[in-house]
Structures are given as C-alpha cells and as structure tokens.
Amino acid sequence: MTHAELETLYEALATKLDAMESQKRKLFLAKLVLLLAQEVGTAGKVVSAMDDAARNLHP
C-alpha cells in the first residue's frame, strides 16, 4: 500500500470517527478490527498488528 493510500485511509477513518457519537467509537473500532482480521486470515498477524498499534501511544 502506498503512502498516499494510507493517508486516504487515515482521513476516511478520522472522518467516520468524527461523524459518530463518542460512545459508539469503541464498538465501531472493535467491529472494524474483527472485519479486517477476517481479511488478514491469521490471528497471529492480527495480534502482532495490535501490538504494533499499541506501542508508543502518546496523548
């Protein structure tokens, strides 16, 4: 995936999150991860990606 495609995805995600009620955001993100996990196909890859995403989170 190109940098431009990643930027497009980031913008789409940010727009979607901004448009929904704050109490629905966690559920949306959980559902999104599970749908994408089905596309990835292996639990190990998904867990590794979750670990990467959780690393170095700063407010």
N, C-alpha and C positions, 0 to 999 in steps of 0.2 A: 504494500500500500504506500502510495506516495505521501509526502508531507502535505501537499495540498488536499488530498483526500482525508487525511487525519484532521486537518483544520476544518474541513467541511463537516465531518462527523462531530467534532467538538462543538461547533457552532449549532448544529442541529440538536445535540443533546442539551446544551445550555438553553436554547430557545424552548425546548419541550419542558425542561425543569422549571423555567421561569413562568411558564404559562399555567402550571398546575398548582393546586393548593399544596402548601408546605407539608401537611400531614400525609399526603399521598406520595411524596417523593421517594421515601424509603421503599415502599411497596413497589413503585414503578421500577426503581433500580434493581431490586431483587428479582422481579419478573424479567427484566431485560437481561440480567446475568444468566438466568436459567435458560432463556431462549437462545442466547448466544452460545451457552455451554453445549446445547444440543448441536449447534453448527460445528463447534470445535471437535466434539466427538469423544474426548477422553477427559476423565476427571482430573488426572494429574496435570494436564496443561492448564485447566481452568484454575486449579488450586495455586499453581505456580504464578499465573497471571494475577490472581487475587493477592498473593504475597507481594508481588512487584508493585501493585497499585497501592498497597497499604504502607509500603516502605517510604520513608521520608515525607510523610504528610505534614504540612505546615499550615497553620491558620492563615 
